[in-house]
Amino acid sequence: MKPESARAFACVSAIFILVGLLVMSPSGAFASFGIAALLVIAPAAFGKKRVRVVSILLLIGSLVLAISYYPAYERERNRLKQHQKEGAAVTTKTTEFTWPEPPTHPSPSRGCIVIESG
């Protein structure tokens, strides 16, 4: 693997880890850490010494973060699954919409300028 490519993969992996830490959704953070781990596998295996050490540290960090975010991801997934089941059971009634009748004459107190001559 080219040293530039290995370094680029390691940098992109570090960016995905930072994005995962900034994302508010546990699902998004978990996915970001997973992508970071996948991106850093090749540099950890085939990179030069310094890039390999940094890649191994990034791999360990992304795996630890993914493992720590997994319970929150699981809770969010179960909550959304339950919400989906409840939403599918609810039937909606359609009601016919009727437009309100427009006023027949403008009211002086609403939107009309009344000029008194005199």
N, CA and C atoms as an extended XYZ file, in Angstrom:
354
Properties=species:S:1:pos:R:3:atomname:S:1:resname:S:1:resid:I:1 pbc="F F F"
N         0.849       -1.170        0.000 N   MET     1
C         0.000        0.000        0.000 CA  MET     1
C         0.896        1.235        0.000 C   MET     1
N         0.516        2.221       -0.797 N   LYS     2
C         1.278        3.460       -0.853 CA  LYS     2
C         1.210        4.168        0.493 C   LYS     2
N         2.315        4.774        0.915 N   PRO     3
C         2.279        5.494        2.201 CA  PRO     3
C         1.270        6.641        2.206 C   PRO     3
N         1.098        7.313        1.050 N   GLU     4
C         0.137        8.413        0.989 CA  GLU     4
C        -1.292        7.903        1.153 C   GLU     4
N        -1.564        6.750        0.547 N   SER     5
C        -2.902        6.171        0.671 CA  SER     5
C        -3.177        5.726        2.094 C   SER     5
N        -2.204        5.106        2.719 N   ALA     6
C        -2.372        4.650        4.098 CA  ALA     6
C        -2.612        5.836        5.017 C   ALA     6
N        -1.857        6.911        4.809 N   ARG     7
C        -2.019        8.109        5.617 CA  ARG     7
C        -3.394        8.739        5.378 C   ARG     7
N        -3.831        8.745        4.134 N   ALA     8
C        -5.146        9.312        3.811 CA  ALA     8
C        -6.265        8.512        4.467 C   ALA     8
N        -6.167        7.181        4.409 N   PHE     9
C        -7.183        6.347        5.066 CA  PHE     9
C        -7.204        6.604        6.573 C   PHE     9
N        -6.028        6.751        7.177 N   ALA    10
C        -5.961        7.002        8.617 CA  ALA    10
C        -6.569        8.368        8.945 C   ALA    10
N        -6.299        9.369        8.120 N   CYS    11
C        -6.865       10.707        8.363 CA  CYS    11
C        -8.385       10.705        8.205 C   CYS    11
N        -8.881       10.045        7.183 N   VAL    12
C       -10.333        9.979        6.976 CA  VAL    12
C       -10.988        9.208        8.122 C   VAL    12
N       -10.313        8.180        8.601 N   SER    13
C       -10.840        7.434        9.740 CA  SER    13
C       -10.912        8.317       10.978 C   SER    13
N        -9.880        9.135       11.207 N   ALA    14
C        -9.905       10.051       12.353 CA  ALA    14
C       -11.035       11.056       12.208 C   ALA    14
N       -11.303       11.514       10.994 N   ILE    15
C       -12.409       12.446       10.762 CA  ILE    15
C       -13.744       11.776       11.071 C   ILE    15
N       -13.892       10.508       10.662 N   PHE    16
C       -15.138        9.789       10.966 CA  PHE    16
C       -15.310        9.601       12.470 C   PHE    16
N       -14.220        9.398       13.189 N   ILE    17
C       -14.324        9.275       14.647 CA  ILE    17
C       -14.789       10.596       15.243 C   ILE    17
N       -14.229       11.705       14.776 N   LEU    18
C       -14.657       13.016       15.276 CA  LEU    18
C       -16.118       13.294       14.933 C   LEU    18
N       -16.532       12.941       13.727 N   VAL    19
C       -17.937       13.125       13.338 CA  VAL    19
C       -18.840       12.279       14.228 C   VAL    19
N       -18.421       11.058       14.514 N   GLY    20
C       -19.204       10.194       15.393 CA  GLY    20
C       -19.358       10.760       16.790 C   GLY    20
N       -18.330       11.452       17.261 N   LEU    21
C       -18.430       12.069       18.577 CA  LEU    21
C       -19.338       13.298       18.571 C   LEU    21
N       -19.484       13.937       17.420 N   LEU    22
C       -20.317       15.128       17.320 CA  LEU    22
C       -21.778       14.829       17.009 C   LEU    22
N       -22.057       13.662       16.442 N   VAL    23
C       -23.422       13.312       16.048 CA  VAL    23
C       -24.252       13.051       17.301 C   VAL    23
N       -25.465       13.598       17.323 N   MET    24
C       -26.337       13.447       18.487 CA  MET    24
C       -27.047       12.093       18.512 C   MET    24
N       -27.247       11.493       17.361 N   SER    25
C       -27.964       10.226       17.283 CA  SER    25
C       -27.021        9.062       17.580 C   SER    25
N       -27.409        8.153       18.472 N   PRO    26
C       -26.575        6.986       18.718 CA  PRO    26
C       -26.403        6.114       17.473 C   PRO    26
N       -27.417        6.048       16.630 N   SER    27
C       -27.298        5.261       15.397 CA  SER    27
C       -26.255        5.871       14.465 C   SER    27
N       -26.286        7.178       14.320 N   GLY    28
C       -25.311        7.850       13.473 CA  GLY    28
C       -23.905        7.729       14.011 C   GLY    28
N       -23.749        7.867       15.315 N   ALA    29
C       -22.431        7.739       15.927 CA  ALA    29
C       -21.903        6.309       15.768 C   ALA    29
N       -22.766        5.328       16.007 N   PHE    30
C       -22.347        3.930       15.879 CA  PHE    30
C       -21.924        3.617       14.445 C   PHE    30
N       -22.685        4.108       13.471 N   ALA    31
C       -22.332        3.895       12.063 CA  ALA    31
C       -21.023        4.596       11.714 C   ALA    31
N       -20.829        5.790       12.229 N   SER    32
C       -19.598        6.526       11.955 CA  SER    32
C       -18.375        5.811       12.532 C   SER    32
N       -18.500        5.278       13.725 N   PHE    33
C       -17.384        4.540       14.316 CA  PHE    33
C       -17.114        3.246       13.544 C   PHE    33
N       -18.164        2.608       13.070 N   GLY    34
C       -17.988        1.400       12.264 CA  GLY    34
C       -17.276        1.688       10.955 C   GLY    34
N       -17.655        2.784       10.293 N   ILE    35
C       -16.989        3.166        9.042 CA  ILE    35
C       -15.527        3.507        9.315 C   ILE    35
N       -15.271        4.199       10.427 N   ALA    36
C       -13.894        4.539       10.781 CA  ALA    36
C       -13.057        3.282       10.993 C   ALA    36
N       -13.629        2.278       11.649 N   ALA    37
C       -12.899        1.026       11.868 CA  ALA    37
C       -12.619        0.314       10.546 C   ALA    37
N       -13.599        0.316        9.650 N   LEU    38
C       -13.383       -0.338        8.354 CA  LEU    38
C       -12.315        0.373        7.527 C   LEU    38
N       -12.284        1.688        7.590 N   LEU    39
C       -11.317        2.444        6.808 CA  LEU    39
C        -9.888        2.263        7.305 C   LEU    39
N        -9.715        2.014        8.578 N   VAL    40
C        -8.374        1.980        9.149 CA  VAL    40
C        -7.776        0.567        9.189 C   VAL    40
N        -8.520       -0.437        8.753 N   ILE    41
C        -7.994       -1.808        8.779 CA  ILE    41
C        -6.812       -1.971        7.823 C   ILE    41
N        -6.938       -1.479        6.597 N   ALA    42
C        -5.858       -1.649        5.610 CA  ALA    42
C        -4.572       -0.939        6.030 C   ALA    42
N        -4.619        0.326        6.479 N   PRO    43
C        -3.370        0.942        6.931 CA  PRO    43
C        -2.773        0.252        8.157 C   PRO    43
N        -3.632       -0.295        9.024 N   ALA    44
C        -3.116       -0.999       10.201 CA  ALA    44
C        -2.390       -2.281        9.804 C   ALA    44
N        -2.794       -2.877        8.696 N   ALA    45
C        -2.165       -4.126        8.265 CA  ALA    45
C        -0.985       -3.895        7.322 C   ALA    45
N        -1.079       -2.895        6.435 N   PHE    46
C        -0.084       -2.766        5.373 CA  PHE    46
C         0.680       -1.450        5.374 C   PHE    46
N         0.440       -0.567        6.319 N   GLY    47
C         1.113        0.728        6.326 CA  GLY    47
C         2.533        0.638        6.849 C   GLY    47
N         3.271        1.738        6.684 N   LYS    48
C         4.612        1.817        7.250 CA  LYS    48
C         4.509        1.936        8.757 C   LYS    48
N         5.644        1.906        9.439 N   LYS    49
C         5.655        1.771       10.891 CA  LYS    49
C         4.836        2.852       11.615 C   LYS    49
N         5.099        4.123       11.344 N   ARG    50
C         4.402        5.196       12.058 CA  ARG    50
C         2.905        5.183       11.722 C   ARG    50
N         2.579        5.025       10.449 N   VAL    51
C         1.173        4.999       10.043 CA  VAL    51
C         0.482        3.763       10.627 C   VAL    51
N         1.204        2.663       10.703 N   ARG    52
C         0.628        1.433       11.264 CA  ARG    52
C         0.288        1.624       12.742 C   ARG    52
N         1.190        2.245       13.489 N   VAL    53
C         0.944        2.465       14.919 CA  VAL    53
C        -0.265        3.387       15.112 C   VAL    53
N        -0.306        4.478       14.356 N   VAL    54
C        -1.444        5.408       14.455 CA  VAL    54
C        -2.729        4.709       14.028 C   VAL    54
N        -2.662        3.895       12.989 N   SER    55
C        -3.849        3.184       12.509 CA  SER    55
C        -4.351        2.178       13.531 C   SER    55
N        -3.432        1.504       14.186 N   ILE    56
C        -3.846        0.544       15.218 CA  ILE    56
C        -4.512        1.285       16.379 C   ILE    56
N        -3.960        2.433       16.750 N   LEU    57
C        -4.588        3.226       17.814 CA  LEU    57
C        -5.972        3.722       17.400 C   LEU    57
N        -6.100        4.168       16.146 N   LEU    58
C        -7.418        4.595       15.648 CA  LEU    58
C        -8.398        3.426       15.594 C   LEU    58
N        -7.922        2.262       15.205 N   LEU    59
C        -8.785        1.075       15.156 CA  LEU    59
C        -9.277        0.715       16.549 C   LEU    59
N        -8.359        0.715       17.508 N   ILE    60
C        -8.751        0.400       18.889 CA  ILE    60
C        -9.734        1.453       19.402 C   ILE    60
N        -9.451        2.724       19.127 N   GLY    61
C       -10.341        3.792       19.583 CA  GLY    61
C       -11.725        3.706       18.966 C   GLY    61
N       -11.786        3.433       17.655 N   SER    62
C       -13.094        3.345       17.011 CA  SER    62
C       -13.877        2.136       17.504 C   SER    62
N       -13.179        1.024       17.760 N   LEU    63
C       -13.875       -0.160       18.280 CA  LEU    63
C       -14.371        0.056       19.703 C   LEU    63
N       -13.561        0.701       20.529 N   VAL    64
C       -13.982        0.979       21.905 CA  VAL    64
C       -15.185        1.927       21.911 C   VAL    64
N       -15.136        2.960       21.074 N   LEU    65
C       -16.267        3.886       21.001 CA  LEU    65
C       -17.523        3.205       20.461 C   LEU    65
N       -17.359        2.358       19.456 N   ALA    66
C       -18.519        1.651       18.907 CA  ALA    66
C       -19.131        0.729       19.960 C   ALA    66
N       -18.285        0.047       20.716 N   ILE    67
C       -18.793       -0.835       21.772 CA  ILE    67
C       -19.487       -0.022       22.865 C   ILE    67
N       -18.936        1.140       23.202 N   SER    68
C       -19.555        1.948       24.251 CA  SER    68
C       -20.869        2.584       23.790 C   SER    68
N       -21.017        2.848       22.504 N   TYR    69
C       -22.256        3.436       21.983 CA  TYR    69
C       -23.303        2.370       21.634 C   TYR    69
N       -22.942        1.111       21.637 N   TYR    70
C       -23.882        0.073       21.213 CA  TYR    70
C       -25.149       -0.002       22.082 C   TYR    70
N       -25.064        0.077       23.413 N   PRO    71
C       -26.316        0.037       24.195 CA  PRO    71
C       -27.281        1.178       23.853 C   PRO    71
N       -26.761        2.379       23.661 N   ALA    72
C       -27.633        3.502       23.288 CA  ALA    72
C       -28.217        3.286       21.896 C   ALA    72
N       -27.409        2.742       20.991 N   TYR    73
C       -27.902        2.429       19.646 CA  TYR    73
C       -29.017        1.388       19.717 C   TYR    73
N       -28.833        0.388       20.533 N   GLU    74
C       -29.838       -0.679       20.681 CA  GLU    74
C       -31.141       -0.123       21.260 C   GLU    74
N       -31.035        0.758       22.264 N   ARG    75
C       -32.243        1.376       22.841 CA  ARG    75
C       -32.978        2.213       21.803 C   ARG    75
N       -32.224        2.994       21.031 N   GLU    76
C       -32.859        3.824       20.009 CA  GLU    76
C       -33.523        2.961       18.936 C   GLU    76
N       -32.854        1.904       18.549 N   ARG    77
C       -33.414        1.016       17.522 CA  ARG    77
C       -34.686        0.350       18.025 C   ARG    77
N       -34.686       -0.122       19.275 N   ASN    78
C       -35.889       -0.758       19.835 CA  ASN    78
C       -37.030        0.244       19.985 C   ASN    78
N       -36.684        1.484       20.379 N   ARG    79
C       -37.721        2.512       20.510 CA  ARG    79
C       -38.354        2.822       19.161 C   ARG    79
N       -37.535        2.940       18.129 N   LEU    80
C       -38.068        3.213       16.802 CA  LEU    80
C       -38.878        2.033       16.263 C   LEU    80
N       -38.420        0.817       16.566 N   LYS    81
C       -39.156       -0.370       16.133 CA  LYS    81
C       -40.521       -0.427       16.820 C   LYS    81
N       -40.561       -0.104       18.114 N   GLN    82
C       -41.824       -0.100       18.848 CA  GLN    82
C       -42.744        0.991       18.319 C   GLN    82
N       -42.190        2.147       18.033 N   HIS    83
C       -42.978        3.251       17.482 CA  HIS    83
C       -43.559        2.873       16.124 C   HIS    83
N       -42.776        2.160       15.339 N   GLN    84
C       -43.247        1.725       14.026 CA  GLN    84
C       -44.395        0.723       14.171 C   GLN    84
N       -44.274       -0.205       15.122 N   LYS    85
C       -45.344       -1.183       15.339 CA  LYS    85
C       -46.619       -0.495       15.799 C   LYS    85
N       -46.498        0.454       16.704 N   GLU    86
C       -47.676        1.169       17.192 CA  GLU    86
C       -48.300        2.017       16.089 C   GLU    86
N       -47.485        2.618       15.262 N   GLY    87
C       -47.987        3.452       14.175 CA  GLY    87
C       -48.687        2.643       13.116 C   GLY    87
N       -48.246        1.405       12.883 N   ALA    88
C       -48.870        0.562       11.870 CA  ALA    88
C       -50.239        0.076       12.329 C   ALA    88
N       -50.445       -0.022       13.645 N   ALA    89
C       -51.716       -0.525       14.153 CA  ALA    89
C       -52.790        0.561       14.182 C   ALA    89
N       -52.387        1.805       14.155 N   VAL    90
C       -53.347        2.903       14.228 CA  VAL    90
C       -53.952        3.135       12.846 C   VAL    90
N       -55.280        3.176       12.805 N   THR    91
C       -55.944        3.493       11.542 CA  THR    91
C       -56.342        4.958       11.581 C   THR    91
N       -56.228        5.590       10.471 N   THR    92
C       -56.557        7.007       10.412 CA  THR    92
C       -57.911        7.193        9.750 C   THR    92
N       -58.696        8.099       10.289 N   LYS    93
C       -59.976        8.438        9.688 CA  LYS    93
C       -59.769        9.670        8.833 C   LYS    93
N       -60.386        9.666        7.680 N   THR    94
C       -60.314       10.850        6.833 CA  THR    94
C       -61.568       11.669        7.047 C   THR    94
N       -61.390       12.940        7.235 N   THR    95
C       -62.522       13.841        7.382 CA  THR    95
C       -62.498       14.811        6.222 C   THR    95
N       -63.658       15.204        5.803 N   GLU    96
C       -63.749       16.124        4.672 CA  GLU    96
C       -63.503       17.542        5.162 C   GLU    96
N       -62.666       18.230        4.461 N   PHE    97
C       -62.323       19.603        4.814 CA  PHE    97
C       -63.245       20.564        4.082 C   PHE    97
N       -63.763       21.531        4.800 N   THR    98
C       -64.590       22.571        4.174 CA  THR    98
C       -63.921       23.909        4.414 C   THR    98
N       -63.871       24.693        3.354 N   TRP    99
C       -63.277       26.019        3.451 CA  TRP    99
C       -64.241       26.938        4.170 C   TRP    99
N       -63.714       27.841        4.988 N   PRO   100
C       -64.605       28.807        5.645 CA  PRO   100
C       -65.154       29.795        4.625 C   PRO   100
N       -66.353       30.273        4.899 N   GLU   101
C       -66.993       31.236        4.004 CA  GLU   101
C       -66.277       32.581        4.091 C   GLU   101
N       -66.008       33.212        2.952 N   PRO   102
C       -65.374       34.536        3.001 CA  PRO   102
C       -66.387       35.571        3.466 C   PRO   102
N       -65.912       36.632        4.079 N   PRO   103
C       -66.856       37.667        4.522 CA  PRO   103
C       -67.492       38.346        3.320 C   PRO   103
N       -68.740       38.755        3.495 N   THR   104
C       -69.458       39.388        2.383 CA  THR   104
C       -69.069       40.842        2.220 C   THR   104
N       -68.721       41.516        3.282 N   HIS   105
C       -68.292       42.902        3.181 CA  HIS   105
C       -67.132       43.101        4.154 C   HIS   105
N       -66.245       43.998        3.795 N   PRO   106
C       -65.118       44.229        4.715 CA  PRO   106
C       -65.568       44.969        5.961 C   PRO   106
N       -65.025       44.573        7.045 N   SER   107
C       -65.324       45.214        8.314 CA  SER   107
C       -64.404       46.415        8.489 C   SER   107
N       -64.892       47.548        8.964 N   PRO   108
C       -64.030       48.716        9.122 CA  PRO   108
C       -62.897       48.496       10.113 C   PRO   108
N       -63.079       47.595       11.052 N   SER   109
C       -62.038       47.400       12.050 CA  SER   109
C       -60.955       46.419       11.581 C   SER   109
N       -61.188       45.755       10.456 N   ARG   110
C       -60.221       44.745       10.038 CA  ARG   110
C       -59.726       45.056        8.637 C   ARG   110
N       -58.623       45.698        8.511 N   GLY   111
C       -57.961       45.852        7.235 CA  GLY   111
C       -58.458       46.977        6.360 C   GLY   111
N       -59.426       47.755        6.779 N   CYS   112
C       -59.934       48.861        5.965 CA  CYS   112
C       -59.513       50.174        6.591 C   CYS   112
N       -59.190       51.094        5.751 N   ILE   113
C       -58.862       52.434        6.216 CA  ILE   113
C       -60.118       53.276        6.062 C   ILE   113
N       -60.552       53.838        7.144 N   VAL   114
C       -61.749       54.680        7.133 CA  VAL   114
C       -61.301       56.118        7.268 C   VAL   114
N       -61.654       56.900        6.268 N   ILE   115
C       -61.303       58.336        6.284 CA  ILE   115
C       -62.592       59.118        6.463 C   ILE   115
N       -62.633       59.890        7.492 N   GLU   116
C       -63.804       60.712        7.749 CA  GLU   116
C       -63.530       62.113        7.232 C   GLU   116
N       -64.388       62.578        6.402 N   SER   117
C       -64.219       63.947        5.903 CA  SER   117
C       -65.001       64.892        6.792 C   SER   117
N       -64.452       66.010        6.974 N   GLY   118
C       -65.285       66.807        7.761 CA  GLY   118
C       -64.788       67.976        8.349 C   GLY   118
